[in-house]
Amino acid sequence: MHMLTYHGLLAPGSSWRSDIVPRREREPRGSCGASKRVPGPCQRYSWPDLMRRVFGLDVLKCDRCGSRRRLIAVIDQREVIVKILEHLGLPSAAPEPAPARPPPQLELGT
């Protein structure tokens, strides 16, 4: 279901839309991912690239020696994750959510 609707000059059926909305150069069919300049609809960023673009963090850079980290394992089994966290002395259960607070308007009146 579409959650965004454009009206007026930006509406899809507007005769002036082509004068306002800049045109995007399209790649020929079958060349999906061939160009590395700008990611298109079928080109995805890896999570380290996203972290670098969004937060300015190089998550694969080692803080101690400055070299590049590499992926050696992916652990996705709950039992194994709980065992590792408990061995390291870290909490393995999600924290209880805090109770909801009243709207700010009610806090100001008291």
C-alpha positions as CSV (number, residue, x, y, z in Angstrom):
1,M,0.0,0.0,0.0
2,H,1.4,3.4,-0.9
3,M,2.0,5.6,2.1
4,L,3.1,8.7,0.2
5,T,1.0,10.6,-2.3
6,Y,2.1,13.6,-4.4
7,H,-0.3,16.4,-5.3
8,G,-0.1,19.4,-7.6
9,L,3.0,19.8,-9.7
10,L,4.7,16.7,-8.2
11,A,1.7,14.4,-9.0
12,P,2.5,11.6,-11.5
13,G,-0.1,12.9,-13.9
14,S,0.9,16.5,-13.9
15,S,1.8,17.9,-17.3
16,W,4.4,20.2,-15.7
17,R,6.1,17.4,-13.6
18,S,8.8,16.9,-16.3
19,D,9.8,20.6,-16.0
20,I,10.3,20.4,-12.2
21,V,11.6,17.0,-11.3
22,P,15.2,16.4,-12.5
23,R,15.7,13.5,-14.8
24,R,17.7,10.5,-13.7
25,E,19.9,8.8,-16.2
26,R,18.9,5.2,-16.5
27,E,21.3,2.3,-17.0
28,P,20.5,-0.2,-19.8
29,R,18.7,-3.3,-18.7
30,G,21.0,-6.1,-17.6
31,S,23.7,-3.8,-16.3
32,C,22.5,-3.9,-12.7
33,G,25.4,-3.5,-10.4
34,A,27.9,-2.9,-13.2
35,S,28.3,0.7,-12.3
36,K,29.9,1.5,-8.9
37,R,29.3,5.3,-9.0
38,V,25.8,5.6,-7.6
39,P,23.8,2.7,-6.2
40,G,20.7,2.0,-8.1
41,P,17.6,0.0,-7.1
42,C,19.4,-3.3,-7.4
43,Q,22.7,-2.4,-5.9
44,R,23.0,-2.6,-2.1
45,Y,25.5,-1.2,0.4
46,S,27.3,-3.5,2.8
47,W,26.8,-2.8,6.5
48,P,30.3,-1.4,6.9
49,D,29.7,1.0,4.0
50,L,26.3,2.0,5.6
51,M,28.0,2.7,9.0
52,R,30.7,4.8,7.3
53,R,28.1,6.8,5.2
54,V,25.6,7.3,8.0
55,F,27.7,7.7,11.2
56,G,31.2,8.4,9.8
57,L,32.6,5.3,11.5
58,D,35.0,2.8,10.0
59,V,33.8,-0.3,11.9
60,L,36.3,-2.6,10.2
61,K,39.3,-0.6,11.5
62,C,41.1,-2.1,14.5
63,D,41.4,0.5,17.4
64,R,44.7,-1.0,18.6
65,C,46.7,-1.6,15.5
66,G,44.8,0.3,12.7
67,S,44.6,-2.7,10.4
68,R,41.4,-4.0,8.7
69,R,39.2,-6.5,10.5
70,R,37.8,-9.5,8.7
71,L,34.7,-11.6,9.3
72,I,35.6,-15.0,10.7
73,A,32.2,-16.3,11.9
74,V,28.5,-15.6,12.1
75,I,26.8,-16.8,15.2
76,D,23.0,-16.9,14.9
77,Q,21.9,-19.7,17.3
78,R,20.3,-18.3,20.4
79,E,21.8,-21.0,22.7
80,V,25.3,-20.3,21.6
81,I,24.9,-16.5,21.9
82,V,23.6,-16.9,25.5
83,K,26.4,-19.2,26.4
84,I,29.1,-16.8,25.1
85,L,27.5,-13.8,26.8
86,E,27.2,-15.6,30.1
87,H,30.8,-16.7,29.9
88,L,31.9,-13.1,29.4
89,G,29.8,-12.0,32.3
90,L,27.5,-9.9,30.1
91,P,23.7,-9.9,30.4
92,S,22.0,-12.4,28.1
93,A,18.4,-11.3,28.6
94,A,16.8,-8.2,27.3
95,P,16.2,-5.5,29.9
96,E,12.7,-4.8,31.2
97,P,11.2,-1.8,29.4
98,A,10.7,1.3,31.5
99,P,7.1,2.2,32.4
100,A,5.4,4.7,30.1
101,R,5.5,8.3,31.3
102,P,2.6,10.8,31.0
103,P,2.6,13.3,28.1
104,P,4.8,16.4,28.8
105,Q,1.8,18.7,29.1
106,L,0.7,16.9,32.3
107,E,4.2,17.1,33.8
108,L,4.3,20.9,33.3
109,G,1.0,21.5,35.2
110,T,2.1,19.7,38.4
